[in-house]
């Protein structure tokens, strides 16, 4: 079973801390053999570690991975993301079906975390009873907005990050009224979110809607990112205030479930320009997996 590394040095979890092991192993049957623990004959070795970028080609594997495997007999792969680009390749490769299975068909939350996500989504829908139970999820994290990359525009002059005030104006501009329920991925309330709450009073963070008995374990932890991912995937509308890998991965999950109302703020006043290019151009990798 793989282990999971967080964004900070030393952050490490067992696979079963987040995902359902039985579902994962069953999904891999006939594709790759999975064991829960390393056999003794392998665990005692000094296993070679190989860093591999996500979505590599077979040529890359043959050149950079296979020679080490043949020499060492055992290797430990560490995956990293050199780019946030999740657009599908122009030519469908032989490994696409395996990549699709790994990305969209093998992972299901372990029961306790699944229960937390379900209870939060149910709470948001209850709070949205005046709007048919629909709610918006906004990926808006204050610490990310303060980073240098969010202060600049891209080569086309478009911004890659939007603050709470800009998101509030955007949502009102495209027709959402003050009774709309909004979930933001910020953990706890921050004063910078007040401008969003001024226009949308029913704006909530995890702290406000997470079951009280689960906050100690799941609030202010790396588990939050997993929870945010699944809540954002379940929302009726998703708005990424921050362009990045989280946005790209949520889009992929939503495409698979047909939830393609993904609205990206833009300086243009034309509402047709707000639909995520991943969806309007159907160029996300997930479209290689779902017909």
C-alpha positions in Angstrom: 0.0 0.0 0.0 1.3 3.5 -0.8 1.8 6.0 2.0 0.7 9.6 1.7 3.0 12.6 2.1 1.8 16.1 3.1 3.0 19.5 2.0 5.3 19.9 5.0 8.4 17.9 5.8 7.5 15.0 8.1 3.8 15.0 7.2 3.1 11.3 6.4 0.0 9.2 6.7 -0.9 5.6 6.1 -3.1 5.0 3.1 -5.9 3.8 5.4 -5.9 7.0 7.4 -7.7 8.6 4.4 -8.9 6.0 1.9 -10.8 2.7 2.0 -8.1 0.0 1.6 -10.5 -2.8 0.5 -12.0 -0.6 -2.3 -8.6 0.3 -3.5 -7.3 -3.3 -3.6 -10.4 -4.6 -5.3 -10.2 -1.9 -8.0 -6.6 -2.9 -8.8 -7.4 -6.6 -9.3 -6.2 -7.7 -12.7 -4.1 -4.6 -13.2 -1.4 -4.6 -10.5 -0.9 -6.8 -7.4 -1.3 -4.8 -4.2 -0.2 -6.0 -0.7 -0.9 -4.3 2.5 2.6 -4.8 3.9 6.0 -5.3 2.3 7.2 -8.9 2.3 10.1 -9.4 4.8 12.5 -10.2 2.0 11.9 -6.7 0.6 11.4 -4.7 3.7 14.9 -5.5 5.0 16.5 -4.1 1.8 17.8 -0.6 1.1 15.2 0.1 -1.5 16.1 2.6 -4.2 13.8 5.7 -4.2 12.8 7.1 -7.6 10.9 10.4 -8.0 8.5 10.3 -10.9 6.4 13.2 -12.3 2.7 12.4 -12.6 1.3 11.2 -16.0 4.6 10.0 -17.4 4.9 8.4 -20.8 5.9 4.8 -21.4 9.1 6.1 -23.0 9.9 8.0 -19.7 9.4 4.8 -17.7 11.6 2.8 -20.0 14.4 5.4 -19.8 14.3 6.6 -16.2 12.6 3.9 -14.1 13.0 0.5 -15.7 16.8 0.4 -15.7 16.9 1.1 -12.0 14.3 -1.5 -11.3 16.3 -4.1 -13.3 19.4 -3.2 -11.4 18.0 -3.0 -7.9 15.1 -5.5 -8.1 12.9 -3.2 -5.9 12.2 0.5 -6.1 10.1 3.0 -4.2 8.3 5.5 -6.4 7.6 9.0 -5.2 5.2 11.0 -7.3 5.4 14.8 -7.7 3.5 17.4 -9.8 5.9 19.5 -11.9 2.9 21.3 -13.4 -0.7 22.1 -12.5 -1.7 21.3 -16.1 -4.4 18.6 -16.2 -5.2 19.0 -19.9 -5.5 15.8 -21.9 -2.8 15.0 -24.4 -3.6 15.3 -28.0 -2.9 11.6 -28.6 -4.5 8.9 -26.5 -1.8 6.7 -25.0 -1.8 3.1 -24.0 -1.5 4.0 -20.4 -4.6 6.2 -20.3 -6.9 3.5 -19.1 -4.6 2.7 -16.2 -4.3 6.4 -15.4 -8.0 6.9 -15.5 -8.5 3.9 -13.1 -5.9 5.3 -10.7 -7.3 8.9 -10.7 -11.0 8.3 -10.8 -11.8 4.7 -10.1 -9.8 3.5 -7.2 -10.2 5.9 -4.3 -13.0 6.1 -1.8 -12.8 7.8 1.6 -12.4 5.6 4.7 -15.7 5.4 6.6 -15.1 8.0 9.3 -13.9 10.7 6.9 -16.7 9.8 4.5 -19.1 10.4 7.4 -17.6 13.8 8.1 -17.9 14.9 4.5 -21.5 13.6 4.2 -22.6 15.4 7.4 -21.0 18.7 6.2 -22.7 18.4 2.8 -26.0 17.6 4.4 -25.6 20.5 6.8 -25.0 22.9 3.9 -28.0 21.6 2.0 -30.2 22.1 5.1 -28.9 25.7 5.4 -29.9 26.1 1.7 -33.5 24.9 2.0 -34.7 28.3 0.6 -32.7 27.6 -2.6 -33.7 24.0 -3.2 -30.7 22.7 -1.1 -28.1 24.0 -3.5 -24.9 25.6 -2.4 -21.7 27.0 -3.8 -18.2 25.9 -2.8 -15.4 28.5 -3.1 -11.8 27.5 -2.8 -10.6 30.5 -1.0 -7.7 30.2 1.5 -6.2 33.4 3.0 -2.7 32.0 3.3 -2.6 31.2 -0.4 -3.9 34.7 -1.4 -1.0 36.2 0.5 1.6 34.3 -1.5 3.6 36.1 -4.2 2.1 34.1 -7.0 -1.3 35.4 -6.3 -0.2 39.1 -6.5 0.5 39.0 -10.2 -1.5 38.6 -13.4 -0.7 36.0 -16.1 0.6 36.8 -19.6 -2.9 37.5 -20.8 -3.5 40.0 -18.0 -5.9 37.8 -16.2 -5.6 37.2 -12.4 -4.9 33.8 -11.0 -6.3 34.5 -7.5 -9.3 36.5 -6.3 -10.0 37.8 -2.8 -13.3 37.6 -0.8 -14.5 41.0 -2.0 -13.9 40.1 -5.7 -15.6 36.7 -5.3 -18.6 38.4 -3.7 -19.0 40.9 -6.5 -18.5 38.2 -9.1 -21.2 35.9 -7.6 -23.6 38.9 -7.3 -22.8 40.0 -10.8 -23.7 36.7 -12.4 -27.0 36.5 -10.5 -26.7 34.8 -7.2 -28.8 36.5 -4.5 -28.0 37.1 -0.8 -29.8 33.9 0.3 -27.3 31.7 -1.5 -25.3 29.4 0.8 -21.5 29.6 0.3 -18.9 27.2 1.6 -15.3 28.5 1.7 -12.3 26.3 2.2 -10.7 28.5 4.8 -10.6 26.6 8.0 -11.8 29.2 10.5 -13.3 32.6 10.0 -10.9 35.3 9.0 -11.8 39.0 9.0 -10.8 39.2 5.3 -13.9 37.1 4.6 -16.3 39.7 6.0 -16.8 41.4 2.6 -18.1 38.0 1.3 -20.4 37.6 4.2 -21.7 41.1 3.8 -23.2 40.2 0.4 -23.9 36.5 1.2 -24.7 36.2 4.9 -25.0 32.4 4.6 -21.2 31.9 4.2 -19.6 29.2 6.2 -16.2 27.7 6.9 -15.4 24.2 8.1 -15.4 25.4 11.7 -19.0 26.4 11.5 -20.4 23.2 9.9 -18.1 20.3 10.9 -19.6 18.0 13.6 -18.3 19.1 17.0 -16.9 15.7 17.9 -14.8 15.6 14.7 -13.1 19.0 15.0 -10.3 17.9 17.2 -9.1 15.3 14.7 -10.0 16.9 11.4 -9.9 20.7 11.9 -6.5 22.4 11.4 -4.9 19.4 9.9 -3.8 18.1 6.5 -7.1 16.1 6.5 -8.8 19.4 5.7 -7.6 19.4 2.1 -9.1 16.0 1.5 -12.4 17.2 3.1 -12.4 20.4 1.1 -11.8 18.3 -2.1 -14.9 16.1 -1.6 -17.2 18.9 -0.4 -16.1 21.0 -3.4 -16.8 18.0 -5.6 -20.3 17.6 -4.2 -21.4 21.3 -4.4 -23.8 22.4 -7.0 -21.4 25.1 -8.1 -17.7 25.3 -7.7 -15.7 28.5 -7.8 -11.9 28.4 -7.6 -10.7 31.7 -6.2 -7.2 30.2 -6.6 -5.9 28.7 -9.8 -3.9 25.6 -9.1 -3.7 21.8 -8.7 -6.6 21.7 -6.2 -8.9 23.4 -8.8 -7.7 21.1 -11.6 -8.3 17.9 -9.5 -11.8 19.0 -8.3 -12.7 19.7 -12.0 -11.7 16.1 -12.9 -13.8 14.7 -10.0 -16.8 16.8 -11.0 -16.6 15.9 -14.7 -17.0 12.2 -13.7 -20.2 12.9 -11.8 -21.6 15.4 -14.3 -21.3 18.4 -12.0 -19.8 20.8 -14.6 -21.0 24.1 -13.1 -17.5 25.3 -12.5 -17.3 29.1 -12.7 -13.9 30.9 -12.9 -13.9 34.6 -12.2 -12.6 36.8 -15.0 -12.3 40.4 -15.9 -14.7 40.0 -18.8 -18.3 41.0 -18.2 -19.6 38.2 -20.5 -21.1 35.4 -18.4 -20.3 32.9 -21.1 -16.6 33.5 -20.3 -17.0 32.3 -16.7 -17.4 28.6 -17.4 -14.1 26.8 -16.7 -12.0 26.3 -19.9 -11.5 22.7 -18.8 -15.2 22.3 -19.3 -16.0 24.7 -22.2 -13.1 23.3 -24.2 -13.5 19.7 -22.9 -9.7 19.5 -22.6 -9.4 18.2 -19.1 -7.7 14.8 -18.8 -11.0 13.4 -17.3 -12.6 13.7 -20.7 -10.3 10.9 -21.8 -11.8 8.7 -19.2 -15.5 9.5 -19.5 -17.5 9.5 -22.7 
